[in-house]
Amino acid sequence: MTQPEMKLAIRGLTKHYGSAMALDHVDLDLADGEFLTMLGPSGSGKSTLLWSVAGLNDSDAGKIWIDGREATSMPASARDIGMVFQNYALFPHMTVAENLSFPLEMRKVPALERALAIQRALEMVKLDHVGDRFCNQLSGGQQQRIALARAFVAGPSIVLMDEPLGALDKKLRDHLQLEIKRLHEQLNMTVLYVTHDQEEAMVMSDRICLMNQGRIEQIGTPEELYFRPKSLFAADFLGESNLIAGKVKSENGKWMTIDLPGIGVVKTLPSALLRSGPDIVHFTRPESIEILTDEQRKDNAFRGLVDEVVVSGAITKLFVRFGEAAKLQLSMLTSRSPRVRKGDAVRVGWDVDVGRLLAGRALEAA
């Protein structure tokens, strides 16, 4: 089996640490020029998968192909990859230029070509003036940019990044997210990236691979994972959600009606996975629900009382209670939020296509 159309192909990759299952028969494809982010909680298997691709740990089963060549048992040095770590992993006894020269020397690149490649790489990360400095003379952000430059200076087939921004403060992290995205687009790099930061994954990725307990929970574009999660775990892990258990009442091919205790009967799009009868969970994002005037019409509209108003800078969150048991969260731009206070009666609503039905926990366990 070969996968010449893919930069990276993984089939059935399995890894145990003692009795713990770190990877459970994982299949994954990475296209040429794609930025794919592995996202998930600690212990979900994302770093184990990355290190398996790098050749830095041995899998128990499964196969890996890089550029159509099987690389399962190939040594790390022969896999034509670049790596960026959280702790930079720069050589402190070498200058910046010598750090960038190292991977080129390992590939036996001639001296003149090395010098040109190093200069281009430094210009790419906007640090062409620091080549003669030692790395401990640079700030943390500068060191990480040098680590990025070293990863792509030799033009590797795939660049692997293991939480490279985790040690930086938020402002610098936000800046480097855009810097990495720019470099990816400019160089058409193929990137496999690991993070536990949801916002980072959403900002940077072409696709996100959400991991859970050694398995791929869902893979898709940021928009697909955010607005169309396929499981309760995906809906709950990524961003904020309204998840309310209910029962299917009816379906007519165009929509299903769901009885949500305390709120009422809700219309939503039909689900091929869920039929009449079983307990389900109705999912909506807080920003998909609106405060309505009496004249506005929505597929779903209900009256409740404002339970809490939280202003967090540009975003205002409203929590609306329906009876004793049910509550919905709404999120909106503070500049456009209605002037309501705790205890006010409000009418809220959403269209049929913004909700989604997910299997309840009992069904997922089954």
SULFENDA-V372251 format. One record per run of one state. SS is the DSSP state (h for helix, s for strand, l for the rest). FROM is the first residue (numbers start at 0). LEN is the number of residues. Records with the same first field share a line. If there is no record, write none. Layout:
BEGIN
SS = FROM-LEN + FROM-LEN
END
This chain:
BEGIN
l = 0-7 + 17-2 + 30-4 + 39-6 + 54-6 + 66-2 + 70-5 + 78-2 + 85-9 + 106-4 + 124-9 + 137-2 + 152-5 + 162-7 + 187-3 + 195-2 + 204-2 + 212-2 + 220-1 + 227-4 + 237-3 + 251-4 + 260-3 + 268-10 + 288-1 + 292-7 + 312-2 + 322-3 + 336-8 + 350-1 + 354-1 + 359-1 + 365-1
s = 7-10 + 19-11 + 34-5 + 60-6 + 68-2 + 80-5 + 94-1 + 133-1 + 157-5 + 190-5 + 206-6 + 214-6 + 240-11 + 255-5 + 263-5 + 278-7 + 289-3 + 299-13 + 314-8 + 325-8 + 344-6 + 355-4
h = 45-9 + 75-3 + 95-11 + 110-14 + 134-3 + 139-13 + 169-18 + 197-7 + 221-6 + 231-6 + 285-3 + 333-3 + 351-3 + 360-5
END
